[in-house]
């Protein structure tokens, strides 16, 4: 056999081994979940998406309900892995969790983790206390302090706005409760938060006298329209992603997704319905 043919054969074997190894890795996470009969999901405290009911020792929220349905369909138990928002991605990259509550897909995150198909679409708002009449448009944010929850897409977008001189400062908080507490105490002029989450917060607290003044333009999130929200997975978990994608479609078509969101006061079908192309 000639040297050239040997070289070609060697190259083919290297490609075959790499491809086989990659395929095995893609299946390894799914296989582990199915063998252990356990899907570990990172779960931060971000109501109504996810929170820990200490008294009942239960994981609650619409993401929790969706994951419980996914677990039933996969015939595995779902175990929450409690994390801060800042620790969400590390929970996946370290192998502590297999999946997680929704994160926005960004180029930086795509280098570290994978994502399912979108299961909801949301807009983001700038919110002020009810008696604040100084902020009515993007131009009015100049020189103002904007509060955000640490590790969220709102933090990324607000930092871009600050870098462009549209916002004076961005102040980060570890929890949603702390964010709204400072808004209520007038320690910050405005906050940036997901629209559907804000509406839920207001529905839960009659004393919450805040209001939406504007929608944050989607280009600050790297999008052209409503922002798709997806479940993150460990890198290479393509088989698990495929199974979950099918279940998400099923939930949308059989009405389960609508029922889960309605439980949290979210009844606008555009939240869980793919935007028209």
Secondary structure, DSSP 8 states (H G I E B T S, - for coil): --HHHHHHHHHHHHHHHHHHHHHHHHHHHHHHHHHHTEEEEEE-SBTTTBEEETTTTEEESHHHHHHHHHHHHHT-EEEEEE--GGGHHHHHHTTS-SEEEEE---HHHHTTEEE----EEE-EEEEEETT--S--SGGGGTT-EEEEETTSHHHHHHHHHHHTTS-SEEEEESSHHHHHHHHHTTSSSEEEEEHHHHHHHHHH-TT--EEEEEE--GGGGT-SSSEEEEEEEETT-HHHHHHHHHHHHHHHHTTHHHHHHHTTT---GGGTS----
